[in-house]
């Protein structure tokens, strides 16, 4: 298997310890992936192991970013789930889309969908020319 878009596969394994950057229950958080198109469309991705939810603080962060962004454009969070073991590379497009946040509401997809397929549908629905093949 190729490394895809990973420039340095060893470096991507390097952990960042947030010790000293927390205040009581407030801790730094990460966003697994972000796409932004022409200051009009924002797509945030969060990937979890199958059956795991987005922790409350991270969920609040992600939804607040999307809510603020929607004042000027379109924004969405796509939550994908995987069943990879700790040594396997997670392929974002192959993750199962298990939830999305759009216009102030969390929703479950109406049918089984991968993140990649959801991206294709979203690109067409929002008419994001850079996403259309």
ChimeraX commands (.cxc) that place a marker at each C-alpha (Angstrom):
marker #1 position 0.00,0.00,0.00 radius 0.5
marker #1 position 1.27,3.48,-0.80 radius 0.5
marker #1 position 1.61,6.21,1.81 radius 0.5
marker #1 position -1.06,8.26,0.02 radius 0.5
marker #1 position -0.80,11.87,1.11 radius 0.5
marker #1 position 1.35,11.13,4.17 radius 0.5
marker #1 position 4.65,12.92,3.58 radius 0.5
marker #1 position 6.55,11.33,6.48 radius 0.5
marker #1 position 4.93,8.17,7.85 radius 0.5
marker #1 position 7.27,7.99,10.85 radius 0.5
marker #1 position 6.78,11.62,11.85 radius 0.5
marker #1 position 2.99,11.32,11.74 radius 0.5
marker #1 position 3.26,8.81,14.61 radius 0.5
marker #1 position 4.91,11.43,16.81 radius 0.5
marker #1 position 2.69,12.26,19.80 radius 0.5
marker #1 position 2.09,15.75,21.15 radius 0.5
marker #1 position 1.71,15.84,24.92 radius 0.5
marker #1 position -0.55,18.70,26.00 radius 0.5
marker #1 position 0.69,18.69,29.61 radius 0.5
marker #1 position 0.77,22.24,30.94 radius 0.5
marker #1 position -1.70,23.46,28.31 radius 0.5
marker #1 position -4.82,22.52,30.24 radius 0.5
marker #1 position -6.96,24.52,32.66 radius 0.5
marker #1 position -9.11,22.40,34.97 radius 0.5
marker #1 position -11.42,20.49,32.59 radius 0.5
marker #1 position -10.37,22.46,29.49 radius 0.5
marker #1 position -7.79,20.61,27.37 radius 0.5
marker #1 position -6.42,21.21,23.88 radius 0.5
marker #1 position -8.21,19.27,21.16 radius 0.5
marker #1 position -7.44,18.25,17.62 radius 0.5
marker #1 position -9.37,18.14,14.39 radius 0.5
marker #1 position -8.55,15.11,12.26 radius 0.5
marker #1 position -8.93,16.87,8.91 radius 0.5
marker #1 position -10.17,20.18,7.49 radius 0.5
marker #1 position -11.05,21.25,3.97 radius 0.5
marker #1 position -11.83,24.86,3.09 radius 0.5
marker #1 position -12.87,26.03,-0.36 radius 0.5
marker #1 position -12.61,29.66,-1.45 radius 0.5
marker #1 position -13.72,31.10,1.91 radius 0.5
marker #1 position -17.22,29.72,1.19 radius 0.5
marker #1 position -17.25,26.09,2.32 radius 0.5
marker #1 position -15.74,24.43,5.38 radius 0.5
marker #1 position -15.69,20.69,6.03 radius 0.5
marker #1 position -14.39,19.34,9.34 radius 0.5
marker #1 position -13.67,15.65,9.81 radius 0.5
marker #1 position -13.51,13.69,13.03 radius 0.5
marker #1 position -12.59,10.02,12.93 radius 0.5
marker #1 position -13.14,7.59,15.78 radius 0.5
marker #1 position -12.83,3.87,16.27 radius 0.5
marker #1 position -16.13,2.05,15.60 radius 0.5
marker #1 position -18.60,2.67,18.44 radius 0.5
marker #1 position -16.75,5.61,20.00 radius 0.5
marker #1 position -18.39,9.02,20.32 radius 0.5
marker #1 position -16.83,12.46,20.08 radius 0.5
marker #1 position -16.07,13.64,23.63 radius 0.5
marker #1 position -18.19,16.53,24.90 radius 0.5
marker #1 position -15.45,19.18,24.83 radius 0.5
marker #1 position -14.30,18.27,21.34 radius 0.5
marker #1 position -17.89,18.13,20.11 radius 0.5
marker #1 position -18.52,21.63,21.51 radius 0.5
marker #1 position -15.37,22.95,19.82 radius 0.5
marker #1 position -16.25,21.46,16.44 radius 0.5
marker #1 position -19.89,22.58,16.49 radius 0.5
marker #1 position -18.97,26.11,17.58 radius 0.5
marker #1 position -16.51,26.44,14.72 radius 0.5
marker #1 position -19.17,25.28,12.23 radius 0.5
marker #1 position -21.86,27.51,13.75 radius 0.5
marker #1 position -19.59,30.57,13.47 radius 0.5
marker #1 position -18.54,29.69,9.92 radius 0.5
marker #1 position -22.15,29.29,8.78 radius 0.5
marker #1 position -22.72,32.99,9.31 radius 0.5
marker #1 position -20.79,33.59,6.09 radius 0.5
marker #1 position -20.82,30.31,4.19 radius 0.5
marker #1 position -21.61,26.63,4.41 radius 0.5
marker #1 position -19.97,24.37,6.97 radius 0.5
marker #1 position -20.36,20.79,8.12 radius 0.5
marker #1 position -18.77,18.18,10.38 radius 0.5
marker #1 position -18.47,14.63,9.07 radius 0.5
marker #1 position -17.85,11.93,11.69 radius 0.5
marker #1 position -16.34,8.77,10.32 radius 0.5
marker #1 position -15.69,5.48,12.08 radius 0.5
marker #1 position -13.08,2.82,11.36 radius 0.5
marker #1 position -12.26,-0.69,12.52 radius 0.5
marker #1 position -8.49,-0.56,11.96 radius 0.5
marker #1 position -6.05,-1.86,14.52 radius 0.5
marker #1 position -3.47,0.48,16.05 radius 0.5
marker #1 position -0.79,-0.33,13.47 radius 0.5
marker #1 position -2.95,0.08,10.35 radius 0.5
marker #1 position -3.32,3.28,8.39 radius 0.5
marker #1 position -6.85,4.66,8.53 radius 0.5
marker #1 position -8.05,5.67,5.06 radius 0.5
marker #1 position -10.42,8.61,5.59 radius 0.5
marker #1 position -12.48,8.01,2.45 radius 0.5
marker #1 position -13.15,4.40,3.52 radius 0.5
marker #1 position -14.46,5.28,6.99 radius 0.5
marker #1 position -18.16,4.75,7.59 radius 0.5
marker #1 position -20.05,8.04,7.91 radius 0.5
marker #1 position -21.92,7.67,11.20 radius 0.5
marker #1 position -22.95,11.27,11.93 radius 0.5
marker #1 position -22.90,14.76,10.52 radius 0.5
marker #1 position -23.50,18.20,11.96 radius 0.5
marker #1 position -25.10,20.81,9.73 radius 0.5
marker #1 position -27.27,23.87,10.39 radius 0.5
marker #1 position -27.20,23.38,14.15 radius 0.5
marker #1 position -28.23,19.71,14.21 radius 0.5
marker #1 position -26.46,16.39,14.53 radius 0.5
marker #1 position -27.91,13.80,12.18 radius 0.5
marker #1 position -27.30,10.16,11.34 radius 0.5
marker #1 position -27.12,9.30,7.63 radius 0.5
marker #1 position -30.31,7.84,6.16 radius 0.5
marker #1 position -28.33,4.99,4.63 radius 0.5
marker #1 position -24.87,3.41,4.88 radius 0.5
marker #1 position -22.28,5.70,3.37 radius 0.5
marker #1 position -18.51,6.10,3.38 radius 0.5
marker #1 position -16.89,9.45,4.07 radius 0.5
marker #1 position -15.55,9.44,0.50 radius 0.5
marker #1 position -19.01,8.94,-1.00 radius 0.5
marker #1 position -20.43,11.61,1.32 radius 0.5
marker #1 position -17.71,14.00,0.10 radius 0.5
marker #1 position -18.64,13.37,-3.52 radius 0.5
marker #1 position -22.32,13.96,-2.78 radius 0.5
marker #1 position -21.56,17.09,-0.77 radius 0.5
marker #1 position -19.35,18.51,-3.53 radius 0.5
marker #1 position -22.19,18.08,-6.02 radius 0.5
marker #1 position -24.89,19.35,-3.63 radius 0.5
marker #1 position -22.92,22.48,-2.70 radius 0.5
marker #1 position -21.59,22.81,-6.26 radius 0.5
marker #1 position -17.98,23.05,-5.11 radius 0.5
marker #1 position -16.28,23.12,-8.48 radius 0.5
marker #1 position -12.87,22.14,-7.05 radius 0.5
marker #1 position -14.43,18.88,-5.79 radius 0.5
marker #1 position -16.15,17.96,-9.01 radius 0.5
marker #1 position -14.27,15.54,-11.23 radius 0.5
marker link #1:1,2 radius 0.2
marker link #1:2,3 radius 0.2
marker link #1:3,4 radius 0.2
marker link #1:4,5 radius 0.2
marker link #1:5,6 radius 0.2
marker link #1:6,7 radius 0.2
marker link #1:7,8 radius 0.2
marker link #1:8,9 radius 0.2
marker link #1:9,10 radius 0.2
marker link #1:10,11 radius 0.2
marker link #1:11,12 radius 0.2
marker link #1:12,13 radius 0.2
marker link #1:13,14 radius 0.2
marker link #1:14,15 radius 0.2
marker link #1:15,16 radius 0.2
marker link #1:16,17 radius 0.2
marker link #1:17,18 radius 0.2
marker link #1:18,19 radius 0.2
marker link #1:19,20 radius 0.2
marker link #1:20,21 radius 0.2
marker link #1:21,22 radius 0.2
marker link #1:22,23 radius 0.2
marker link #1:23,24 radius 0.2
marker link #1:24,25 radius 0.2
marker link #1:25,26 radius 0.2
marker link #1:26,27 radius 0.2
marker link #1:27,28 radius 0.2
marker link #1:28,29 radius 0.2
marker link #1:29,30 radius 0.2
marker link #1:30,31 radius 0.2
marker link #1:31,32 radius 0.2
marker link #1:32,33 radius 0.2
marker link #1:33,34 radius 0.2
marker link #1:34,35 radius 0.2
marker link #1:35,36 radius 0.2
marker link #1:36,37 radius 0.2
marker link #1:37,38 radius 0.2
marker link #1:38,39 radius 0.2
marker link #1:39,40 radius 0.2
marker link #1:40,41 radius 0.2
marker link #1:41,42 radius 0.2
marker link #1:42,43 radius 0.2
marker link #1:43,44 radius 0.2
marker link #1:44,45 radius 0.2
marker link #1:45,46 radius 0.2
marker link #1:46,47 radius 0.2
marker link #1:47,48 radius 0.2
marker link #1:48,49 radius 0.2
marker link #1:49,50 radius 0.2
marker link #1:50,51 radius 0.2
marker link #1:51,52 radius 0.2
marker link #1:52,53 radius 0.2
marker link #1:53,54 radius 0.2
marker link #1:54,55 radius 0.2
marker link #1:55,56 radius 0.2
marker link #1:56,57 radius 0.2
marker link #1:57,58 radius 0.2
marker link #1:58,59 radius 0.2
marker link #1:59,60 radius 0.2
marker link #1:60,61 radius 0.2
marker link #1:61,62 radius 0.2
marker link #1:62,63 radius 0.2
marker link #1:63,64 radius 0.2
marker link #1:64,65 radius 0.2
marker link #1:65,66 radius 0.2
marker link #1:66,67 radius 0.2
marker link #1:67,68 radius 0.2
marker link #1:68,69 radius 0.2
marker link #1:69,70 radius 0.2
marker link #1:70,71 radius 0.2
marker link #1:71,72 radius 0.2
marker link #1:72,73 radius 0.2
marker link #1:73,74 radius 0.2
marker link #1:74,75 radius 0.2
marker link #1:75,76 radius 0.2
marker link #1:76,77 radius 0.2
marker link #1:77,78 radius 0.2
marker link #1:78,79 radius 0.2
marker link #1:79,80 radius 0.2
marker link #1:80,81 radius 0.2
marker link #1:81,82 radius 0.2
marker link #1:82,83 radius 0.2
marker link #1:83,84 radius 0.2
marker link #1:84,85 radius 0.2
marker link #1:85,86 radius 0.2
marker link #1:86,87 radius 0.2
marker link #1:87,88 radius 0.2
marker link #1:88,89 radius 0.2
marker link #1:89,90 radius 0.2
marker link #1:90,91 radius 0.2
marker link #1:91,92 radius 0.2
marker link #1:92,93 radius 0.2
marker link #1:93,94 radius 0.2
marker link #1:94,95 radius 0.2
marker link #1:95,96 radius 0.2
marker link #1:96,97 radius 0.2
marker link #1:97,98 radius 0.2
marker link #1:98,99 radius 0.2
marker link #1:99,100 radius 0.2
marker link #1:100,101 radius 0.2
marker link #1:101,102 radius 0.2
marker link #1:102,103 radius 0.2
marker link #1:103,104 radius 0.2
marker link #1:104,105 radius 0.2
marker link #1:105,106 radius 0.2
marker link #1:106,107 radius 0.2
marker link #1:107,108 radius 0.2
marker link #1:108,109 radius 0.2
marker link #1:109,110 radius 0.2
marker link #1:110,111 radius 0.2
marker link #1:111,112 radius 0.2
marker link #1:112,113 radius 0.2
marker link #1:113,114 radius 0.2
marker link #1:114,115 radius 0.2
marker link #1:115,116 radius 0.2
marker link #1:116,117 radius 0.2
marker link #1:117,118 radius 0.2
marker link #1:118,119 radius 0.2
marker link #1:119,120 radius 0.2
marker link #1:120,121 radius 0.2
marker link #1:121,122 radius 0.2
marker link #1:122,123 radius 0.2
marker link #1:123,124 radius 0.2
marker link #1:124,125 radius 0.2
marker link #1:125,126 radius 0.2
marker link #1:126,127 radius 0.2
marker link #1:127,128 radius 0.2
marker link #1:128,129 radius 0.2
marker link #1:129,130 radius 0.2
marker link #1:130,131 radius 0.2
marker link #1:131,132 radius 0.2
marker link #1:132,133 radius 0.2
view
